[in-house]
Amino acid sequence: MFKAVPARPTPGLTPVRAVQITRFGGPEVLDIVDLPDPTPGEGQKLCDVSTAGLDFADTHHPRS
Protein backbone atom coordinates (compact mmCIF):
# COMPACT_ATOMS: atom_id res chain seq x y z
CA MET A 1 0.00 0.00 0.00
CA PHE A 2 1.28 3.48 -0.87
CA LYS A 3 1.54 6.15 1.79
CA ALA A 4 0.36 9.69 1.12
CA VAL A 5 3.07 12.09 0.05
CA PRO A 6 2.80 15.88 0.17
CA ALA A 7 2.50 17.76 -3.12
CA ARG A 8 5.37 19.93 -4.29
CA PRO A 9 4.79 23.39 -2.84
CA THR A 10 6.82 25.34 -5.43
CA PRO A 11 7.90 23.95 -8.83
CA GLY A 12 11.66 23.84 -9.29
CA LEU A 13 12.54 23.91 -5.59
CA THR A 14 12.10 20.20 -4.90
CA PRO A 15 12.67 17.08 -7.01
CA VAL A 16 9.93 15.63 -9.20
CA ARG A 17 8.06 12.86 -7.41
CA ALA A 18 7.44 9.95 -9.83
CA VAL A 19 6.31 6.34 -9.87
CA GLN A 20 8.98 4.18 -11.49
CA ILE A 21 8.68 0.58 -12.68
CA THR A 22 12.08 -1.16 -12.84
CA ARG A 23 11.08 -4.83 -12.66
CA PHE A 24 8.17 -7.15 -13.43
CA GLY A 25 5.52 -7.85 -10.82
CA GLY A 26 2.35 -6.58 -9.22
CA PRO A 27 1.68 -3.22 -7.58
CA GLU A 28 4.51 -3.87 -5.11
CA VAL A 29 7.07 -3.11 -7.86
CA LEU A 30 5.84 0.49 -8.28
CA ASP A 31 8.51 2.61 -6.60
CA ILE A 32 7.98 6.26 -5.64
CA VAL A 33 11.22 8.08 -6.48
CA ASP A 34 12.50 11.67 -6.60
CA LEU A 35 13.95 12.70 -9.96
CA PRO A 36 15.66 15.92 -11.04
CA ASP A 37 13.49 18.52 -12.79
CA PRO A 38 13.41 17.80 -16.54
CA THR A 39 14.91 20.26 -18.99
CA PRO A 40 13.07 20.77 -22.30
CA GLY A 41 15.08 20.47 -25.48
CA GLU A 42 14.94 22.56 -28.64
CA GLY A 43 11.33 22.86 -29.85
CA GLN A 44 9.93 21.24 -26.68
CA LYS A 45 7.74 22.68 -23.94
CA LEU A 46 7.80 21.77 -20.24
CA CYS A 47 4.33 21.32 -18.68
CA ASP A 48 3.59 21.08 -14.96
CA VAL A 49 1.58 17.89 -14.29
CA SER A 50 0.12 17.78 -10.80
CA THR A 51 -1.84 14.53 -11.22
CA ALA A 52 -1.61 11.61 -13.64
CA GLY A 53 -3.30 8.23 -13.98
CA LEU A 54 -1.79 4.78 -14.02
CA ASP A 55 -3.58 1.62 -15.03
CA PHE A 56 -2.77 -2.08 -15.36
CA ALA A 57 -1.41 -1.76 -18.92
CA ASP A 58 1.23 0.72 -17.70
CA THR A 59 2.78 -2.00 -15.54
CA HIS A 60 3.60 -3.96 -18.73
CA HIS A 61 5.27 -1.12 -20.63
CA PRO A 62 9.00 -1.84 -21.03
CA ARG A 63 11.44 0.62 -19.52
CA SER A 64 13.33 2.62 -22.16
ABEGO torsion letter per residue (X at the ends): XBBBBBBBABBGABBBBBBBBABBEBAAABBBBBBBBBBBBBGBBBBBBABBBBBAAAAABBBX
